[in-house]
Amino acid sequence: MKKSTLAIILGGALLTGTAMAHQAGDVIFRAGAVHVKANSSSDTKTAVDIDLKVKNNTQLGLTATYMLADNVGIELLGATPFSH
């Protein structure tokens, strides 16, 4: 078997799981990690001099998507509470 044919078959086998088609009316649920990367370079001054420190945090995230059309959907993101 030629190397190019083997490479095409192997590449096709690896990519079949990532190609998913959705139709209008489908509801898709997903779970994964949600990361908030804080940007603490604010120049806001308050009447009380408070030193605020904000840190990055990663939590469990859940998403639900409703497909309005074959290529357009509305997604809702929810996550467990972040602590900074």
The 8 nearest C-alpha neighbors of each residue, nearest first, counted from 0:
[[1, 2, 5, 4, 3, 6, 8, 7],
 [0, 2, 4, 3, 5, 6, 7, 8],
 [1, 3, 5, 4, 6, 0, 7, 8],
 [2, 4, 6, 5, 1, 7, 0, 8],
 [5, 3, 7, 1, 6, 2, 8, 0],
 [4, 6, 2, 8, 3, 7, 9, 1],
 [5, 7, 3, 9, 4, 8, 10, 2],
 [8, 6, 10, 4, 5, 9, 11, 3],
 [9, 7, 11, 5, 10, 6, 12, 4],
 [8, 10, 6, 12, 11, 7, 5, 13],
 [11, 9, 7, 13, 12, 8, 6, 14],
 [12, 10, 8, 14, 13, 9, 7, 15],
 [11, 13, 9, 10, 14, 15, 8, 16],
 [12, 14, 10, 11, 15, 9, 16, 17],
 [15, 13, 11, 17, 16, 12, 10, 18],
 [16, 14, 17, 18, 12, 13, 11, 19],
 [15, 17, 14, 18, 13, 19, 12, 11],
 [18, 16, 14, 15, 19, 13, 20, 12],
 [19, 17, 15, 16, 20, 14, 21, 13],
 [20, 18, 17, 21, 16, 15, 22, 14],
 [19, 21, 18, 22, 69, 70, 17, 25],
 [22, 20, 69, 25, 19, 23, 66, 70],
 [21, 23, 69, 25, 24, 68, 66, 20],
 [22, 24, 68, 69, 66, 67, 25, 21],
 [23, 25, 66, 67, 22, 65, 26, 68],
 [26, 24, 66, 23, 22, 65, 27, 21],
 [25, 27, 65, 64, 66, 24, 28, 63],
 [26, 28, 64, 63, 25, 65, 29, 62],
 [29, 27, 63, 62, 64, 26, 30, 61],
 [28, 30, 62, 61, 63, 27, 31, 60],
 [31, 29, 61, 60, 62, 28, 32, 59],
 [30, 32, 60, 59, 61, 33, 29, 58],
 [31, 33, 59, 60, 58, 34, 57, 30],
 [34, 32, 60, 58, 57, 59, 31, 35],
 [33, 35, 57, 56, 36, 32, 58, 55],
 [36, 34, 56, 55, 37, 57, 33, 81],
 [35, 37, 55, 34, 38, 56, 54, 57],
 [38, 36, 55, 54, 35, 39, 53, 56],
 [37, 39, 40, 36, 41, 53, 54, 55],
 [40, 38, 41, 37, 53, 52, 54, 51],
 [39, 41, 38, 42, 37, 43, 53, 52],
 [42, 40, 39, 43, 38, 44, 51, 37],
 [41, 43, 44, 40, 39, 45, 38, 51],
 [42, 44, 41, 45, 40, 46, 39, 48],
 [45, 43, 42, 46, 48, 47, 41, 49],
 [44, 46, 47, 48, 43, 49, 42, 50],
 [47, 45, 48, 44, 49, 43, 50, 42],
 [48, 46, 45, 49, 44, 50, 51, 43],
 [47, 49, 45, 46, 50, 44, 51, 43],
 [50, 48, 47, 51, 45, 44, 46, 52],
 [49, 51, 52, 48, 47, 53, 44, 45],
 [52, 50, 49, 53, 39, 48, 41, 54],
 [51, 53, 50, 54, 39, 83, 37, 49],
 [52, 54, 83, 39, 37, 51, 55, 38],
 [55, 53, 83, 37, 56, 52, 36, 39],
 [54, 56, 36, 37, 35, 83, 53, 57],
 [55, 57, 35, 34, 81, 54, 58, 83],
 [58, 56, 34, 33, 35, 32, 55, 59],
 [59, 57, 33, 32, 79, 60, 34, 78],
 [60, 58, 32, 78, 79, 31, 33, 61],
 [59, 61, 78, 33, 31, 32, 77, 30],
 [62, 60, 30, 77, 29, 76, 78, 31],
 [63, 61, 76, 29, 75, 28, 77, 30],
 [62, 64, 28, 75, 27, 74, 29, 65],
 [63, 65, 74, 27, 73, 26, 72, 66],
 [66, 64, 26, 73, 72, 25, 67, 24],
 [65, 67, 72, 23, 24, 25, 68, 71],
 [68, 66, 72, 23, 71, 24, 65, 69],
 [69, 67, 23, 71, 70, 66, 22, 72],
 [68, 70, 22, 23, 21, 71, 66, 67],
 [71, 69, 68, 72, 21, 66, 22, 67],
 [72, 70, 68, 67, 66, 69, 73, 23],
 [71, 73, 66, 67, 65, 64, 74, 68],
 [74, 72, 65, 64, 66, 75, 67, 71],
 [73, 75, 64, 63, 72, 65, 76, 62],
 [74, 76, 63, 62, 64, 77, 73, 61],
 [77, 75, 62, 61, 74, 78, 63, 60],
 [76, 78, 61, 60, 62, 75, 79, 59],
 [79, 77, 60, 59, 61, 80, 58, 76],
 [78, 80, 59, 58, 81, 60, 77, 61],
 [81, 79, 78, 82, 58, 59, 77, 57],
 [80, 82, 56, 79, 83, 58, 57, 78],
 [83, 81, 80, 56, 54, 55, 57, 53],
 [82, 54, 53, 81, 56, 55, 52, 37]]
